[in-house]
Amino acid sequence: MPVSAQVTVEATATIIVPAANSYQTAYLHNLGGGPIYLGASNVTTSNGYKLDNGDKLTVTVGDSEALYAVTASGTQTVAVLRQK
């Protein structure tokens, strides 16, 4: 069953796809006013995958893993649709 949410991402690592006991496909759309950076719990603007404002991405999140995001400053909103 698909699960959708709009997540507010801040300058500290924020979970945007929580861990599950199976692989998940996540569809991301950066709705905010600036880029977000994707990665593990230690994600930063220096080591994260940059998703610019308006960009969309499909990503597979591994078994028992979570996907995090961070901003350079302020807050941004990312729309997330995930399928278990």
C-alpha positions, 0 to 999 in steps of 0.5 A: 500500500502506498504511503504519502507525506509532505515532510519539512526538512531542516538544517539537521538530519530529518528522516524522510523515509523511515526504515522498514523490514523490506525494500521500499521504492520512494518517489521524492519531489522537492517542493521547497525554495532551495535544495535538499541533500539526501543520505544516511543519518550523517548526511550533510550539505557536503556529503549528501545527494543534492536535490534542487528545488522542483526536482523529482527522484525515484530511489530504492531504500534498502531493507532496515534502512532509512533515508534522511535529508538536510538543508543548508539553512531554513526549512524546505518541504519534500513530498514523499510517496513510498511503496513497501 
